């Protein structure tokens, strides 16, 4: 999370660190931009502690700045936080653009570290990194892993479709491979001849024994596809074996995703804001966990609902010039994961929240398209969720009625 740099609290030195996987480069400058220290250090605890000590020997009033806030920077940031050192964050794109304003066309780690330190010295709009609570950090790890697995599952299904298309296009066209039943079917039956030999009744029994829903309809669809193709294509035997392997891979990913879902829900329920977040229609455990992973769960880091909306990319920014005015665009810098979370929760709320549906319908009547109306609803829900977490109050479909004294 991020805090704003305090106005008037100007440090004596600035330490810019160009982050790398195995080594970092640190440059320390004073208020005149003069280099006081320039060193390449290994991404190792002992060397990083030595670096922190040497920088603090120059001055105890230091501001650190990094161009990466995760991955290889995690150890350094953790050590700086444990030493109560303020750490500012500049995006890699910001550093790249700023480098073009400095003398020389060469690019070195030392120059990048100097640019980072100098930008931290000049700019007052940088955010300070704040460590998230333990639950938010765990949820970030779990939700990131789940998203990777979902992407892997999509790729695996696409490979499965491509392989099945080469030997049995009618079955590839008939099956919905995003469902578990059709994928399980392909572990037992892959070719038209094998499906015709088995018949619908036997396939239905085979599916029922494995607790597949809609076994009869799926078996019927499979046999109808087999009746439409009587030609055995070259390489069918090996391709069928590959279909089995790919289908089992999809099922393995489904199992791991289900395990992660259970871990995410259990860890999410331990957060003090869990019940408040879940009470908002459309916010289930997974989306609630993604919200906490993106924000850290601490609304004080943003200061207002408007800043939280800006962080989510839901607060339009003006793009005016000359006679052009009122031209609003989505900001370029925002948290994609948080925008996705709020957008999906707004979409779900249309089915379960009359207030959300009414607001969405009003925006549609005003001439907005489906996507624009959903984004407007997501922006509105940011305000509601902000107030709920601030007050520690669960969502009420209508304001509570108080009896007269």
Buried (B, 14 or more C-beta within 10 A) or exposed (E): BBBBBEEEEEBEBBBBBBBBEEBBBBBBBBEEEEBBBBBBBEBEEEBBEEBBEBBBEBBEEBBBBBBBBEEBBEBBBEBBBEEEBBBBBBEEEBBEEBBEEEEEEEEEBBBBBBBBBBBBBEBEEBBBBBBBBEBBBBBBEBBBBBBEBEEBBEEBBEBBBEBBBBBBBBBBEBBEBEBBBBBBBBBBBBBBEBBBEBEBEBBBBBBEEBEBEBBEEBBBBBBBBBEEBEEEEEEBEEBBEBBBEBBBBBBEBBEBBEEBBEBBBEBBBEBEBBEBBBBBBBBBBBBBBBBBBBBBBBBEBBEEBBBBBBBBBBBBBEEEEEEEEEEEEEEEEBBEBBBBBBBBBBBBBBEEBEBBBEBBEEBBEEEBEEEEBBBBBBBBBBBBBBEBBEEEEEBEEEEEEEEEE
